[in-house]
Amino acid sequence: MPRVKIELPDQFSFSTTIDIRITDLNYGGHVGNDTLLSLIHEARMRFLRHYNCTEMDFAGTGLIMSDAAIEFKSELFYGDHVKVSVAITEISKISFALCYQLEKSAGGKQVTVALARTGMVCFNYTTKKIAAFPEAMHSAFNV
């Protein structure tokens, strides 16, 4: 089976730092795959807030995740500070992708912990139907 390979954009429009808590660790003593997806969710919420949006109000529509992929590179441990960089890519009439690069400092250098991609679909939660990508967000993301 081929491994997941995530291609990152050249630039990221947003980054945030998240501290790893003791409750983020699994029985292996490191951050588990389920927690990594939660870290990505937290970074996505901060990214959207940076653009004055939420998953429930993305310039008048909602968002729903259609898919997720994670490429694991290194471990995260209690007390690590993970820098999560986020960029929007692949904008279509109804959807877009968010790419994430997770890094930590180790031995005086930045180490990539994981790469991730989530597919996001514009969604009207009232009608339970797919919605158009909001025109206002094109200018917010300079696309």
Steps between C-alpha positions, in 0.01 A plus 500: 500500500646839405568744783315830526706786356384855570623783280530829683458845349800730474357743757276485805271790585462413869681326783427435865674321787327232705644355822484123547315410821539185707149397392616505134722195554403141427621179664818522287593818685469722193223686316272248331344520155161599640654791690689615193169535318372702799807728479423557132140581591618756759734658243213514247277678753776756570559543125130567441481739798795691350273563198199583724328170422403174668406159366135594552532847344743506209381833355138390516530125448632211706788260446516124521812285468483260206835326546824508694852371441797505735861419423679426829867599518608519866364465852356768726540477877366670811625859520577531129385817328373418153488771236215435260510690170179506293431589136188487286535325163290341226206741521205391286139614469398308814815388678865552583789327669699605802861391524681481832866475594569408862848572637677497836837624621747223580873531538494864393324436168146471368390138450197412292261292710222448246347626178124497458223593260129535564235535232236754601159531334273803535182372660164647600415335832138620484418344164762223536630579151829596344544875454714725281841624609427854628611774263616710797759237590674528161623848592579398859733229372629710206387244241 
